[in-house]
Amino acid sequence: MNNENGESKGQATDPSVLEVLRAARFELDTLVRQRAEITRQIGTVKQAIIGLASVFGGSALRDAVLELMDHRTVNRQSGFTRACRYLLTEANRPLNSSEMCEELRRKFPEVVSRHKDPTASVTTVLNRLVAYGEAVPSKDSRGRRVWQWVADERWQGSEVSGPSLQGSEAAGSRRSAL
């Protein structure tokens, strides 16, 4: 719509509109940084719970810890994500997708049995955990992609960048997670 001067309302060059956009962008950036910090703190607490469960508990406690790891409503795939999250937090080193599948088969065979291609499912879940800020990707000594839980002390407060998460799928996942 045009006003009496023939100018459109809310032109992008209007200084007040630009200021509102800058303020909104600043607030969004601040909230995203806060969310990342909270996610790291949640990861640290979850990792402590995993450690306590492994020291003091058995399989019954493991199931209770899995429940704590994910408070979302249960759907048919959530068990797979929770199991992957649990294994990643329990690991004391970065894991590749094959190692994750081996551990899943060993500790959660019922979860793996529902998947036609467990390796592809694991890779998808790990990439989502990266998008959620819960895991970091890197490459091992043989150039294979590996993932590690972000709450690991080596990653606390650091940004990890590299060629492992530069694809459009990953960028789309990060955007949809925001």
Long-range contacts (C-beta under 8 A, 24 or more apart in sequence): 32-178, 35-133, 36-133, 39-132, 39-133, 39-134, 39-150, 40-133, 40-150, 40-151, 40-156, 40-157, 43-89, 43-134, 43-149, 43-150, 43-151, 44-151, 44-156, 46-85, 46-89, 46-151, 47-89, 47-149, 47-151, 47-152, 50-86, 50-89, 50-90, 54-90, 62-86, 76-114, 79-108, 79-111, 80-111, 80-112, 80-114, 80-115, 80-121, 80-125, 81-125, 81-128, 83-107, 83-108, 83-111, 84-122, 84-125, 84-126, 84-129, 85-129, 85-134, 88-126, 88-129, 88-134, 88-135, 88-147, 88-148, 88-149, 89-149, 89-151, 91-148, 91-149, 93-148, 94-138, 94-140, 94-146, 94-147, 94-148, 95-146, 95-147, 95-148, 96-140, 96-144, 96-145, 96-146, 96-147, 97-122, 97-123, 97-126, 97-145, 100-126, 100-147, 127-165, 127-169, 127-170, 127-173, 128-173, 128-177, 130-165, 130-170, 130-173, 131-170, 131-173, 131-174, 131-176, 131-177, 132-177, 136-160, 137-162, 137-164, 137-165, 138-162, 138-164, 139-163, 139-164
